[in-house]
Amino acid sequence: MTMTEAIRSRRSVRTFSGEPLRAEDKQTIMAFAETAENPYGLPITWLLLDTKETGLSSPVIVGEDTFIAGKMRREPHAEEAFGYSFERVVLFAEAMGVGTTWIAGTMDRSAFERAVSLQSGEVMPCVSPLGYPAQKMSLRESVMRKGVKADSRLAFSELFFDGAFDRPLTPETAGKWQPLFEAVRLAPSAVNRQPWRAVVCGDRVHFYEKQSKARTDGEWDVQRVDLGITLCHFALAAEEAGLAPSFVLDDPGLAAPANTVYVATYQLK
């Protein structure tokens, strides 16, 4: 399975079979996680957490026995870096047949932070269960997916633009960008808000965050994690298309709608 195939096939799994994650699968996933770089060059410490040993759980998950967590220094772009690297791991697990779901708010955060020995100056934005999907979703999962409209996405023209935010793109007018942006459109996000926006300017694509609330000093922004996932999907799709994406931080100064802020740029060769 290629990474873009994994992007298309993956769904958030909240109902697991109860079969413990096999030792060889744990080792394979952790070995990959250690190689899961991000374009910001920020390191992440990865940990596997056994539910029996730690007593950890999430009220929205059934049948899990293992969580994967990552922690890193709190510094500029930590959220984007985390989202990018963690999504690489999530997609790798999908290709192995191991189910995952991003968890940020629906957990006892203090308990998880104690389990990973989170230190002052560190952040643990999200965790995920790792396990084998059950044959049938629990009622709890079905209701939750319906509540966040998990299988719905905003229209292509609401997310992607040609040169300026007043010139929307459609799948028919996007040309070579269409499969790359479709991979972006399928990215998971907190409560399915889909906060990413992208503007094509020549051979560059500028990514923005559509903020649902203002960020204050000292807070970390879960939507920036979503943007990291988005950047990961775009880069993986571009690489598979042979387009050699190059990452830069270079705000083009475009006029943007209210609460829409620049995040990063990919230049394609």
Secondary structure by P-SEA (a helix, b strand, c coil): ccaaaaaaccccccccccccccaaaaaaaaaaaaacccccbbbbbbbbbbcccccccccccccccbbbbbbbccccaaaaaaaaaaaaaaaaaaaacbbbbbbccccaaaaaaaaaccccccccccccccccccccccaaaaaaaaaaccccccccccccccccccccccccccccaaaaaaaaaacccccccccbbbbbcccbbbbbbbcccccccccccaaaaaaaaaaaaaaaaaaaaccbbbbbbcccccccccccccccccccc
